[in-house]
Amino acid sequence: MFYYIKDTFDNIVKSIDKYVLGENKFTRDSKFSFKDYVTFLCFNKGTSNQADLEDFIEDNFTRDIQLITRQAFSKQRTFINPLVFKEISK
């Protein structure tokens, strides 16, 4: 089952232009990629955003990255087209 979900996310990331609102968003290498944002939004635990971000980074990143702020996360998620979540649920 996990591989099916992973394949779905990989397929979504291939057509990133379709799911990003605005030009030049998610184009540079940053702490979180588009796939990381979408994965986090689908699998967060429902506690505070900061606690969920800390847990997500601990669980999913082997490299040592700094924690992103709630404000930075909230700003970036406004550029994600809600259509991506409909595609994932299909």
Buried (B, 14 or more C-beta within 10 A) or exposed (E): EEEEEEEBBEEBBEEBEEBBEEEEBBEEEEBBEBBBBBBBBBEBEEEEBEEBBEBBBEEEEEEEEEBBEEEBBEEBEEBBBEEBBEBBEE
